[in-house]
């Protein structure tokens, strides 16, 4: 699988991420609290439905950045696009196009 683009908005520490990946390897670096782990968890959530830091689906709203109303993640890979959105009430929706 080749990931071509990653977008994440208001998912944990990843407040506004839009990365296009042209090379087969991408290294993400930054200070503590910059959102590196959040980005990894966002990708895992879209591709595997793993909620990561929460153990119960009803706790999904805790994955939204403080003060935001929703979190949106989209990953483009192999000519497809998959996404997940989480509302402030904890509703999780996923898409595959």
PDB file as gemmi writes it, atoms N, CA and C in Angstrom:
CRYST1    1.000    1.000    1.000  90.00  90.00  90.00 P 1                      
ATOM      1  N   UNK A   1       0.839  -1.168   0.000  1.00  0.00           N  
ATOM      2  CA  UNK A   1       0.000   0.000   0.000  1.00  0.00           C  
ATOM      3  C   UNK A   1       0.888   1.237   0.000  1.00  0.00           C  
ATOM      4  N   UNK A   2       0.558   2.187  -0.867  1.00  0.00           N  
ATOM      5  CA  UNK A   2       1.296   3.442  -0.926  1.00  0.00           C  
ATOM      6  C   UNK A   2       0.352   4.581  -0.563  1.00  0.00           C  
ATOM      7  N   UNK A   3       0.666   5.259   0.527  1.00  0.00           N  
ATOM      8  CA  UNK A   3      -0.132   6.407   0.951  1.00  0.00           C  
ATOM      9  C   UNK A   3       0.330   7.624   0.164  1.00  0.00           C  
ATOM     10  N   UNK A   4      -0.607   8.327  -0.448  1.00  0.00           N  
ATOM     11  CA  UNK A   4      -0.288   9.489  -1.271  1.00  0.00           C  
ATOM     12  C   UNK A   4      -0.551  10.810  -0.556  1.00  0.00           C  
ATOM     13  N   UNK A   5      -1.528  10.815   0.373  1.00  0.00           N  
ATOM     14  CA  UNK A   5      -1.864  12.060   1.052  1.00  0.00           C  
ATOM     15  C   UNK A   5      -2.517  11.752   2.396  1.00  0.00           C  
ATOM     16  N   UNK A   6      -2.224  12.600   3.368  1.00  0.00           N  
ATOM     17  CA  UNK A   6      -2.803  12.483   4.694  1.00  0.00           C  
ATOM     18  C   UNK A   6      -3.348  13.846   5.087  1.00  0.00           C  
ATOM     19  N   UNK A   7      -4.593  13.877   5.497  1.00  0.00           N  
ATOM     20  CA  UNK A   7      -5.194  15.106   6.002  1.00  0.00           C  
ATOM     21  C   UNK A   7      -5.818  14.791   7.359  1.00  0.00           C  
ATOM     22  N   UNK A   8      -5.567  15.621   8.340  1.00  0.00           N  
ATOM     23  CA  UNK A   8      -6.168  15.460   9.660  1.00  0.00           C  
ATOM     24  C   UNK A   8      -6.482  16.838  10.218  1.00  0.00           C  
ATOM     25  N   UNK A   9      -7.685  16.974  10.736  1.00  0.00           N  
ATOM     26  CA  UNK A   9      -8.112  18.237  11.327  1.00  0.00           C  
ATOM     27  C   UNK A   9      -8.703  17.957  12.699  1.00  0.00           C  
ATOM     28  N   UNK A  10      -8.162  18.618  13.703  1.00  0.00           N  
ATOM     29  CA  UNK A  10      -8.665  18.545  15.077  1.00  0.00           C  
ATOM     30  C   UNK A  10      -8.689  17.133  15.652  1.00  0.00           C  
ATOM     31  N   UNK A  11      -7.719  16.312  15.288  1.00  0.00           N  
ATOM     32  CA  UNK A  11      -7.586  14.979  15.867  1.00  0.00           C  
ATOM     33  C   UNK A  11      -6.429  15.004  16.857  1.00  0.00           C  
ATOM     34  N   UNK A  12      -6.754  14.971  18.142  1.00  0.00           N  
ATOM     35  CA  UNK A  12      -5.762  15.063  19.212  1.00  0.00           C  
ATOM     36  C   UNK A  12      -4.846  16.269  18.972  1.00  0.00           C  
ATOM     37  N   UNK A  13      -3.527  16.054  18.861  1.00  0.00           N  
ATOM     38  CA  UNK A  13      -2.594  17.155  18.651  1.00  0.00           C  
ATOM     39  C   UNK A  13      -2.424  17.568  17.202  1.00  0.00           C  
ATOM     40  N   UNK A  14      -3.024  16.841  16.285  1.00  0.00           N  
ATOM     41  CA  UNK A  14      -2.936  17.167  14.849  1.00  0.00           C  
ATOM     42  C   UNK A  14      -4.097  18.102  14.505  1.00  0.00           C  
ATOM     43  N   UNK A  15      -3.858  19.391  14.629  1.00  0.00           N  
ATOM     44  CA  UNK A  15      -4.933  20.362  14.447  1.00  0.00           C  
ATOM     45  C   UNK A  15      -5.236  20.650  12.982  1.00  0.00           C  
ATOM     46  N   UNK A  16      -4.219  20.769  12.169  1.00  0.00           N  
ATOM     47  CA  UNK A  16      -4.417  21.041  10.739  1.00  0.00           C  
ATOM     48  C   UNK A  16      -3.226  20.478   9.971  1.00  0.00           C  
ATOM     49  N   UNK A  17      -3.363  19.238   9.518  1.00  0.00           N  
ATOM     50  CA  UNK A  17      -2.286  18.551   8.812  1.00  0.00           C  
ATOM     51  C   UNK A  17      -2.756  18.222   7.400  1.00  0.00           C  
ATOM     52  N   UNK A  18      -1.920  18.542   6.424  1.00  0.00           N  
ATOM     53  CA  UNK A  18      -2.183  18.183   5.024  1.00  0.00           C  
ATOM     54  C   UNK A  18      -0.834  17.891   4.387  1.00  0.00           C  
ATOM     55  N   UNK A  19      -0.550  16.600   4.231  1.00  0.00           N  
ATOM     56  CA  UNK A  19       0.751  16.178   3.717  1.00  0.00           C  
ATOM     57  C   UNK A  19       0.561  15.360   2.453  1.00  0.00           C  
ATOM     58  N   UNK A  20       1.195  15.771   1.369  1.00  0.00           N  
ATOM     59  CA  UNK A  20       1.241  14.971   0.142  1.00  0.00           C  
ATOM     60  C   UNK A  20       2.563  14.224   0.133  1.00  0.00           C  
ATOM     61  N   UNK A  21       2.492  12.934  -0.115  1.00  0.00           N  
ATOM     62  CA  UNK A  21       3.683  12.097  -0.057  1.00  0.00           C  
ATOM     63  C   UNK A  21       4.084  11.670  -1.460  1.00  0.00           C  
ATOM     64  N   UNK A  22       5.200  12.193  -1.942  1.00  0.00           N  
ATOM     65  CA  UNK A  22       5.678  11.874  -3.287  1.00  0.00           C  
ATOM     66  C   UNK A  22       6.734  10.764  -3.269  1.00  0.00           C  
ATOM     67  N   UNK A  23       7.401  10.612  -2.157  1.00  0.00           N  
ATOM     68  CA  UNK A  23       8.472   9.613  -2.019  1.00  0.00           C  
ATOM     69  C   UNK A  23       7.952   8.401  -1.258  1.00  0.00           C  
ATOM     70  N   UNK A  24       8.609   7.247  -1.390  1.00  0.00           N  
ATOM     71  CA  UNK A  24       8.136   6.046  -0.696  1.00  0.00           C  
ATOM     72  C   UNK A  24       8.325   6.086   0.827  1.00  0.00           C  
ATOM     73  N   UNK A  25       9.184   6.970   1.327  1.00  0.00           N  
ATOM     74  CA  UNK A  25       9.431   7.072   2.762  1.00  0.00           C  
ATOM     75  C   UNK A  25       9.266   8.524   3.188  1.00  0.00           C  
ATOM     76  N   UNK A  26       8.568   8.728   4.297  1.00  0.00           N  
ATOM     77  CA  UNK A  26       8.376  10.072   4.839  1.00  0.00           C  
ATOM     78  C   UNK A  26       8.686  10.031   6.331  1.00  0.00           C  
ATOM     79  N   UNK A  27       9.571  10.895   6.778  1.00  0.00           N  
ATOM     80  CA  UNK A  27       9.888  10.997   8.196  1.00  0.00           C  
ATOM     81  C   UNK A  27       9.197  12.236   8.746  1.00  0.00           C  
ATOM     82  N   UNK A  28       8.536  12.084   9.868  1.00  0.00           N  
ATOM     83  CA  UNK A  28       7.837  13.185  10.511  1.00  0.00           C  
ATOM     84  C   UNK A  28       8.602  13.510  11.789  1.00  0.00           C  
ATOM     85  N   UNK A  29       9.043  14.732  11.919  1.00  0.00           N  
ATOM     86  CA  UNK A  29       9.802  15.145  13.094  1.00  0.00           C  
ATOM     87  C   UNK A  29       9.196  16.418  13.663  1.00  0.00           C  
ATOM     88  N   UNK A  30       9.361  16.609  14.946  1.00  0.00           N  
ATOM     89  CA  UNK A  30       8.868  17.821  15.579  1.00  0.00           C  
ATOM     90  C   UNK A  30       9.066  17.756  17.080  1.00  0.00           C  
ATOM     91  N   UNK A  31       8.778  18.857  17.729  1.00  0.00           N  
ATOM     92  CA  UNK A  31       8.911  18.954  19.179  1.00  0.00           C  
ATOM     93  C   UNK A  31       7.841  18.102  19.858  1.00  0.00           C  
ATOM     94  N   UNK A  32       8.038  17.858  21.146  1.00  0.00           N  
ATOM     95  CA  UNK A  32       7.023  17.166  21.940  1.00  0.00           C  
ATOM     96  C   UNK A  32       5.719  17.948  21.855  1.00  0.00           C  
ATOM     97  N   UNK A  33       4.629  17.235  21.670  1.00  0.00           N  
ATOM     98  CA  UNK A  33       3.325  17.876  21.608  1.00  0.00           C  
ATOM     99  C   UNK A  33       2.972  18.451  20.257  1.00  0.00           C  
ATOM    100  N   UNK A  34       3.800  18.213  19.246  1.00  0.00           N  
ATOM    101  CA  UNK A  34       3.556  18.777  17.911  1.00  0.00           C  
ATOM    102  C   UNK A  34       2.495  18.003  17.130  1.00  0.00           C  
ATOM    103  N   UNK A  35       2.189  16.766  17.539  1.00  0.00           N  
ATOM    104  CA  UNK A  35       1.162  15.986  16.859  1.00  0.00           C  
ATOM    105  C   UNK A  35       1.668  14.796  16.072  1.00  0.00           C  
ATOM    106  N   UNK A  36       2.925  14.416  16.258  1.00  0.00           N  
ATOM    107  CA  UNK A  36       3.497  13.273  15.520  1.00  0.00           C  
ATOM    108  C   UNK A  36       2.757  11.977  15.825  1.00  0.00           C  
ATOM    109  N   UNK A  37       2.593  11.658  17.089  1.00  0.00           N  
ATOM    110  CA  UNK A  37       1.881  10.436  17.480  1.00  0.00           C  
ATOM    111  C   UNK A  37       0.409  10.516  17.097  1.00  0.00           C  
ATOM    112  N   UNK A  38      -0.163  11.699  17.190  1.00  0.00           N  
ATOM    113  CA  UNK A  38      -1.557  11.889  16.796  1.00  0.00           C  
ATOM    114  C   UNK A  38      -1.737  11.555  15.322  1.00  0.00           C  
ATOM    115  N   UNK A  39      -0.797  11.958  14.497  1.00  0.00           N  
ATOM    116  CA  UNK A  39      -0.867  11.670  13.069  1.00  0.00           C  
ATOM    117  C   UNK A  39      -0.768  10.166  12.812  1.00  0.00           C  
ATOM    118  N   UNK A  40       0.110   9.494  13.523  1.00  0.00           N  
ATOM    119  CA  UNK A  40       0.236   8.039  13.398  1.00  0.00           C  
ATOM    120  C   UNK A  40      -1.065   7.356  13.809  1.00  0.00           C  
ATOM    121  N   UNK A  41      -1.653   7.803  14.901  1.00  0.00           N  
ATOM    122  CA  UNK A  41      -2.910   7.223  15.360  1.00  0.00           C  
ATOM    123  C   UNK A  41      -4.057   7.523  14.397  1.00  0.00           C  
ATOM    124  N   UNK A  42      -4.032   8.688  13.781  1.00  0.00           N  
ATOM    125  CA  UNK A  42      -5.065   9.036  12.799  1.00  0.00           C  
ATOM    126  C   UNK A  42      -5.013   8.095  11.605  1.00  0.00           C  
ATOM    127  N   UNK A  43      -3.817   7.833  11.112  1.00  0.00           N  
ATOM    128  CA  UNK A  43      -3.656   6.918   9.976  1.00  0.00           C  
ATOM    129  C   UNK A  43      -4.124   5.514  10.371  1.00  0.00           C  
ATOM    130  N   UNK A  44      -3.743   5.061  11.554  1.00  0.00           N  
ATOM    131  CA  UNK A  44      -4.154   3.734  12.020  1.00  0.00           C  
ATOM    132  C   UNK A  44      -5.670   3.650  12.141  1.00  0.00           C  
ATOM    133  N   UNK A  45      -6.298   4.711  12.610  1.00  0.00           N  
ATOM    134  CA  UNK A  45      -7.749   4.691  12.759  1.00  0.00           C  
ATOM    135  C   UNK A  45      -8.437   4.542  11.407  1.00  0.00           C  
ATOM    136  N   UNK A  46      -7.963   5.284  10.411  1.00  0.00           N  
ATOM    137  CA  UNK A  46      -8.579   5.209   9.086  1.00  0.00           C  
ATOM    138  C   UNK A  46      -8.362   3.840   8.448  1.00  0.00           C  
ATOM    139  N   UNK A  47      -7.162   3.312   8.539  1.00  0.00           N  
ATOM    140  CA  UNK A  47      -6.834   2.076   7.834  1.00  0.00           C  
ATOM    141  C   UNK A  47      -7.224   0.798   8.567  1.00  0.00           C  
ATOM    142  N   UNK A  48      -7.329   0.848   9.918  1.00  0.00           N  
ATOM    143  CA  UNK A  48      -7.598  -0.380  10.670  1.00  0.00           C  
ATOM    144  C   UNK A  48      -8.786  -0.283  11.626  1.00  0.00           C  
ATOM    145  N   UNK A  49      -9.403   0.895  11.754  1.00  0.00           N  
ATOM    146  CA  UNK A  49     -10.518   1.128  12.685  1.00  0.00           C  
ATOM    147  C   UNK A  49     -10.088   1.004  14.143  1.00  0.00           C  
ATOM    148  N   UNK A  50      -8.799   1.131  14.418  1.00  0.00           N  
ATOM    149  CA  UNK A  50      -8.276   1.083  15.782  1.00  0.00           C  
ATOM    150  C   UNK A  50      -8.475   2.447  16.431  1.00  0.00           C  
ATOM    151  N   UNK A  51      -9.156   2.499  17.569  1.00  0.00           N  
ATOM    152  CA  UNK A  51      -9.404   3.769  18.258  1.00  0.00           C  
ATOM    153  C   UNK A  51      -8.190   4.265  19.040  1.00  0.00           C  
ATOM    154  N   UNK A  52      -7.152   3.480  19.120  1.00  0.00           N  
ATOM    155  CA  UNK A  52      -5.902   3.927  19.733  1.00  0.00           C  
ATOM    156  C   UNK A  52      -6.016   4.197  21.219  1.00  0.00           C  
ATOM    157  N   UNK A  53      -6.029   5.454  21.601  1.00  0.00           N  
ATOM    158  CA  UNK A  53      -5.946   5.850  23.010  1.00  0.00           C  
ATOM    159  C   UNK A  53      -7.209   5.576  23.812  1.00  0.00           C  
ATOM    160  N   UNK A  54      -8.323   5.335  23.162  1.00  0.00           N  
ATOM    161  CA  UNK A  54      -9.552   5.044  23.898  1.00  0.00           C  
ATOM    162  C   UNK A  54      -9.903   3.570  23.750  1.00  0.00           C  
ATOM    163  N   UNK A  55     -10.499   3.025  24.777  1.00  0.00           N  
ATOM    164  CA  UNK A  55     -10.818   1.603  24.762  1.00  0.00           C  
ATOM    165  C   UNK A  55     -12.278   1.331  24.437  1.00  0.00           C  
ATOM    166  N   UNK A  56     -13.126   2.336  24.624  1.00  0.00           N  
ATOM    167  CA  UNK A  56     -14.546   2.178  24.350  1.00  0.00           C  
ATOM    168  C   UNK A  56     -14.976   3.166  23.280  1.00  0.00           C  
ATOM    169  N   UNK A  57     -15.824   2.719  22.384  1.00  0.00           N  
ATOM    170  CA  UNK A  57     -16.305   3.566  21.292  1.00  0.00           C  
ATOM    171  C   UNK A  57     -16.998   4.828  21.819  1.00  0.00           C  
ATOM    172  N   UNK A  58     -17.670   4.716  22.957  1.00  0.00           N  
ATOM    173  CA  UNK A  58     -18.375   5.872  23.513  1.00  0.00           C  
ATOM    174  C   UNK A  58     -17.424   6.968  24.001  1.00  0.00           C  
ATOM    175  N   UNK A  59     -16.138   6.670  24.100  1.00  0.00           N  
ATOM    176  CA  UNK A  59     -15.135   7.652  24.509  1.00  0.00           C  
ATOM    177  C   UNK A  59     -14.467   8.336  23.311  1.00  0.00           C  
ATOM    178  N   UNK A  60     -14.948   8.068  22.099  1.00  0.00           N  
ATOM    179  CA  UNK A  60     -14.318   8.587  20.880  1.00  0.00           C  
ATOM    180  C   UNK A  60     -14.232  10.106  20.858  1.00  0.00           C  
ATOM    181  N   UNK A  61     -15.177  10.802  21.469  1.00  0.00           N  
ATOM    182  CA  UNK A  61     -15.161  12.272  21.466  1.00  0.00           C  
ATOM    183  C   UNK A  61     -13.913  12.831  22.152  1.00  0.00           C  
ATOM    184  N   UNK A  62     -13.265  12.048  23.002  1.00  0.00           N  
ATOM    185  CA  UNK A  62     -12.047  12.525  23.665  1.00  0.00           C  
ATOM    186  C   UNK A  62     -10.873  12.626  22.696  1.00  0.00           C  
ATOM    187  N   UNK A  63     -11.019  12.086  21.482  1.00  0.00           N  
ATOM    188  CA  UNK A  63      -9.962  12.166  20.470  1.00  0.00           C  
ATOM    189  C   UNK A  63      -9.986  13.488  19.707  1.00  0.00           C  
ATOM    190  N   UNK A  64     -11.014  14.304  19.936  1.00  0.00           N  
ATOM    191  CA  UNK A  64     -11.132  15.600  19.258  1.00  0.00           C  
ATOM    192  C   UNK A  64     -10.292  16.622  20.015  1.00  0.00           C  
ATOM    193  N   UNK A  65      -9.582  17.468  19.286  1.00  0.00           N  
ATOM    194  CA  UNK A  65      -8.782  18.532  19.886  1.00  0.00           C  
ATOM    195  C   UNK A  65      -9.671  19.390  20.784  1.00  0.00           C  
ATOM    196  N   UNK A  66      -9.166  19.767  21.961  1.00  0.00           N  
ATOM    197  CA  UNK A  66      -9.935  20.591  22.894  1.00  0.00           C  
ATOM    198  C   UNK A  66     -10.485  21.840  22.212  1.00  0.00           C  
ATOM    199  N   UNK A  67     -11.767  22.081  22.405  1.00  0.00           N  
ATOM    200  CA  UNK A  67     -12.416  23.259  21.846  1.00  0.00           C  
ATOM    201  C   UNK A  67     -12.995  23.077  20.457  1.00  0.00           C  
ATOM    202  N   UNK A  68     -12.679  21.992  19.776  1.00  0.00           N  
ATOM    203  CA  UNK A  68     -13.186  21.748  18.421  1.00  0.00           C  
ATOM    204  C   UNK A  68     -14.497  20.958  18.492  1.00  0.00           C  
ATOM    205  N   UNK A  69     -15.291  21.049  17.437  1.00  0.00           N  
ATOM    206  CA  UNK A  69     -16.578  20.362  17.380  1.00  0.00           C  
ATOM    207  C   UNK A  69     -16.495  18.987  16.717  1.00  0.00           C  
ATOM    208  N   UNK A  70     -15.456  18.752  15.927  1.00  0.00           N  
ATOM    209  CA  UNK A  70     -15.326  17.483  15.220  1.00  0.00           C  
ATOM    210  C   UNK A  70     -13.875  17.267  14.816  1.00  0.00           C  
ATOM    211  N   UNK A  71     -13.552  16.006  14.569  1.00  0.00           N  
ATOM    212  CA  UNK A  71     -12.245  15.636  14.025  1.00  0.00           C  
ATOM    213  C   UNK A  71     -12.482  14.952  12.687  1.00  0.00           C  
ATOM    214  N   UNK A  72     -11.659  15.278  11.707  1.00  0.00           N  
ATOM    215  CA  UNK A  72     -11.787  14.688  10.378  1.00  0.00           C  
ATOM    216  C   UNK A  72     -10.417  14.203   9.930  1.00  0.00           C  
ATOM    217  N   UNK A  73     -10.373  12.965   9.438  1.00  0.00           N  
ATOM    218  CA  UNK A  73      -9.131  12.373   8.952  1.00  0.00           C  
ATOM    219  C   UNK A  73      -9.409  11.778   7.579  1.00  0.00           C  
ATOM    220  N   UNK A  74      -8.496  12.008   6.642  1.00  0.00           N  
ATOM    221  CA  UNK A  74      -8.627  11.402   5.318  1.00  0.00           C  
ATOM    222  C   UNK A  74      -7.258  10.936   4.852  1.00  0.00           C  
ATOM    223  N   UNK A  75      -7.215   9.721   4.307  1.00  0.00           N  
ATOM    224  CA  UNK A  75      -5.974   9.147   3.798  1.00  0.00           C  
ATOM    225  C   UNK A  75      -6.229   8.674   2.371  1.00  0.00           C  
ATOM    226  N   UNK A  76      -5.404   9.146   1.430  1.00  0.00           N  
ATOM    227  CA  UNK A  76      -5.484   8.706   0.039  1.00  0.00           C  
ATOM    228  C   UNK A  76      -4.394   7.663  -0.190  1.00  0.00           C  
ATOM    229  N   UNK A  77      -4.782   6.519  -0.742  1.00  0.00           N  
ATOM    230  CA  UNK A  77      -3.820   5.441  -0.974  1.00  0.00           C  
ATOM    231  C   UNK A  77      -4.274   4.607  -2.165  1.00  0.00           C  
ATOM    232  N   UNK A  78      -3.330   4.187  -2.960  1.00  0.00           N  
ATOM    233  CA  UNK A  78      -3.596   3.295  -4.101  1.00  0.00           C  
ATOM    234  C   UNK A  78      -4.795   3.751  -4.933  1.00  0.00           C  
ATOM    235  N   UNK A  79      -4.940   5.051  -5.152  1.00  0.00           N  
ATOM    236  CA  UNK A  79      -6.038   5.564  -5.958  1.00  0.00           C  
ATOM    237  C   UNK A  79      -7.377   5.590  -5.247  1.00  0.00           C  
ATOM    238  N   UNK A  80      -7.409   5.282  -3.968  1.00  0.00           N  
ATOM    239  CA  UNK A  80      -8.625   5.315  -3.169  1.00  0.00           C  
ATOM    240  C   UNK A  80      -8.489   6.362  -2.072  1.00  0.00           C  
ATOM    241  N   UNK A  81      -9.612   6.688  -1.464  1.00  0.00           N  
ATOM    242  CA  UNK A  81      -9.616   7.613  -0.351  1.00  0.00           C  
ATOM    243  C   UNK A  81     -10.476   7.023   0.762  1.00  0.00           C  
ATOM    244  N   UNK A  82      -9.959   7.035   1.973  1.00  0.00           N  
ATOM    245  CA  UNK A  82     -10.711   6.558   3.132  1.00  0.00           C  
ATOM    246  C   UNK A  82     -10.659   7.645   4.188  1.00  0.00           C  
ATOM    247  N   UNK A  83     -11.734   7.782   4.921  1.00  0.00           N  
ATOM    248  CA  UNK A  83     -11.774   8.819   5.934  1.00  0.00           C  
ATOM    249  C   UNK A  83     -12.590   8.422   7.141  1.00  0.00           C  
ATOM    250  N   UNK A  84     -12.374   9.160   8.218  1.00  0.00           N  
ATOM    251  CA  UNK A  84     -13.113   8.980   9.464  1.00  0.00           C  
ATOM    252  C   UNK A  84     -13.426  10.371   9.998  1.00  0.00           C  
ATOM    253  N   UNK A  85     -14.643  10.528  10.504  1.00  0.00           N  
ATOM    254  CA  UNK A  85     -14.981  11.762  11.207  1.00  0.00           C  
ATOM    255  C   UNK A  85     -15.576  11.392  12.557  1.00  0.00           C  
ATOM    256  N   UNK A  86     -15.295  12.227  13.546  1.00  0.00           N  
ATOM    257  CA  UNK A  86     -15.795  12.022  14.897  1.00  0.00           C  
ATOM    258  C   UNK A  86     -16.458  13.318  15.327  1.00  0.00           C  
ATOM    259  N   UNK A  87     -17.693  13.247  15.764  1.00  0.00           N  
ATOM    260  CA  UNK A  87     -18.393  14.443  16.228  1.00  0.00           C  
ATOM    261  C   UNK A  87     -18.183  14.630  17.726  1.00  0.00           C  
ATOM    262  N   UNK A  88     -18.542  15.798  18.226  1.00  0.00           N  
ATOM    263  CA  UNK A  88     -18.403  16.101  19.642  1.00  0.00           C  
ATOM    264  C   UNK A  88     -19.256  15.188  20.513  1.00  0.00           C  
ATOM    265  N   UNK A  89     -20.283  14.581  19.936  1.00  0.00           N  
ATOM    266  CA  UNK A  89     -21.120  13.636  20.685  1.00  0.00           C  
ATOM    267  C   UNK A  89     -20.539  12.228  20.656  1.00  0.00           C  
ATOM    268  N   UNK A  90     -19.453  12.033  19.914  1.00  0.00           N  
ATOM    269  CA  UNK A  90     -18.791  10.734  19.859  1.00  0.00           C  
ATOM    270  C   UNK A  90     -19.212   9.862  18.695  1.00  0.00           C  
ATOM    271  N   UNK A  91     -20.052  10.392  17.793  1.00  0.00           N  
ATOM    272  CA  UNK A  91     -20.466   9.602  16.638  1.00  0.00           C  
ATOM    273  C   UNK A  91     -19.298   9.471  15.670  1.00  0.00           C  
ATOM    274  N   UNK A  92     -19.016   8.246  15.235  1.00  0.00           N  
ATOM    275  CA  UNK A  92     -17.923   7.967  14.305  1.00  0.00           C  
ATOM    276  C   UNK A  92     -18.533   7.570  12.965  1.00  0.00           C  
ATOM    277  N   UNK A  93     -18.070   8.233  11.906  1.00  0.00           N  
ATOM    278  CA  UNK A  93     -18.495   7.886  10.538  1.00  0.00           C  
ATOM    279  C   UNK A  93     -17.257   7.600   9.722  1.00  0.00           C  
ATOM    280  N   UNK A  94     -17.338   6.599   8.852  1.00  0.00           N  
ATOM    281  CA  UNK A  94     -16.198   6.317   7.982  1.00  0.00           C  
ATOM    282  C   UNK A  94     -16.649   6.270   6.541  1.00  0.00           C  
ATOM    283  N   UNK A  95     -15.694   6.531   5.658  1.00  0.00           N  
ATOM    284  CA  UNK A  95     -15.963   6.530   4.218  1.00  0.00           C  
ATOM    285  C   UNK A  95     -14.847   5.825   3.490  1.00  0.00           C  
ATOM    286  N   UNK A  96     -15.188   5.251   2.369  1.00  0.00           N  
ATOM    287  CA  UNK A  96     -14.206   4.659   1.467  1.00  0.00           C  
ATOM    288  C   UNK A  96     -14.659   4.977   0.062  1.00  0.00           C  
ATOM    289  N   UNK A  97     -13.826   5.703  -0.684  1.00  0.00           N  
ATOM    290  CA  UNK A  97     -14.211   6.092  -2.045  1.00  0.00           C  
ATOM    291  C   UNK A  97     -13.205   5.583  -3.038  1.00  0.00           C  
TER     292      UNK A  97                                                      
END                                                                             
